[in-house]
């Protein structure tokens, strides 16, 4: 059973591959990905994910601004920011714009797994991520 449908937005293909393998191994389903803001917004309506993992630093519109647009279009979507920089200003901006949390890319598999479960509002024994 799929816990939640996830969309990945990151301009680095190796991050998309790594995160896809990791989260699908624990019951989440990656239903699509995008490499930038324009592509993400085009796919958002069609894919209708429960969760979006969004890179903070991308070409074009930065993730900190894109999260606000995503939340405007799909309020129920839970957005978790992915970043390689632990900058308080960036984190505050993302949270202010609607992100539910953030993950440092180097925090490790277990932290990423737990953050997904926490943001989804389920524990590892529950079967689906219900919008709250």
Beta strands, then each sheet from edge to edge (+ up, - down):
strand 1: 5-9
strand 2: 29-34
strand 3: 51-55
strand 4: 78-83
strand 5: 101-104
sheet 1: 2+ 1+ 3+ 4+ 5+
end
